[in-house]
């Protein structure tokens, strides 16, 4: 159980972590916000992208929170009423983030108050069920909290932090985490680690962080193979799930790196597997040098059910499309700048607002690693 993990508190020094000074490593930090403001004023292209973002954030002021008591996406087919209700509710995630970032950029309190309204509404109604495929959707809520946590009134902050802590604890103690279960070692665990880790760093919770780091090491060892393939690829015969497994690991690795922890992109497990090797293994398929027919030999019934439900991309034999790898390439560029050309070839060279935010974090990494 989680409470037994407290005995690991003494390992903080060995892990090389300083738990006293995390401001924003999940979201943009103060210096990155400062640089973004400068870029908005000096770079016409960024200024135009910001104008669109600001308009969207302003529109969010007229919206009302739409939380759901339980997030339900995992294992449900497209068209399922519970999945549809969740889809509608999760639109709140991007609204929270837009409001939080616009508050930091403009200093206008109305954006802060509206963001807190959204976060508090979710904190009061949503209850975690320990399913990482559902909880992985909370990324933008955690990032929004991380952006504004210093300015939230104590009562609201306590409510929000309790919700986030309960989410992390429920994941740690979930029956799906028990040894012997496939969900303890497949892509579910990658998402579980990301959820607990990002909450840990946002809340500055040493226990959550230590638990995440130790389990990330074992996950890389069990889930990824030295040749670059993954357990999920072997089980699903689909690049889709290799990507779905790598994406949360990369996001978590970036957060840990920003907190000046271990570089888990290059970290190699005792058997020689690494995130970097698994990203590089994917690249020939992204570049079109190799092809893959998805789901032909999948061992998972749900994949076949989605194919029967005529869900796009899940029919056995569907050719892998490189743009499906964009989430992985976008994150991997943080560690390997040579992948920027691959990103541009797949996504185009035109800048996006998310691209601007990503570049700010990459620029910070360059300075940090000098």
Secondary structure, DSSP 4 states (H G I P E B T S, - for coil): -GGGGGGGGGGHHHHT--TT--SSSSS--HHHHHHHHHHHHH-HHHHHHHHHHHHHHHHHTT------SS---TT--TT-HHHHHHHHHTHHHHHHHHHHHHHHHH--HHHHHHHHHHHHHHHHH----S-HHHHGGGHHHHHHHHHHGGGS-HHHHHHHHHHHHHHHHHHHT-GGGSTT-GGGTSHHHHHHHHHHHHHHHHHT-HHHHHHHHHHHHHHHHHHB-TTS-BHHHHHH--HHHHHHHHHHHHHHHHHHHHTT---TTT---TTS--HHHHHHHHHHHHTTSS--EETTT---HHHHHHHHTT-TT-STTEEP-GGGGHHHHHHHTTT-GGGHHHHHHHH-SS--HHHHHHHHHHHHHHHHT-
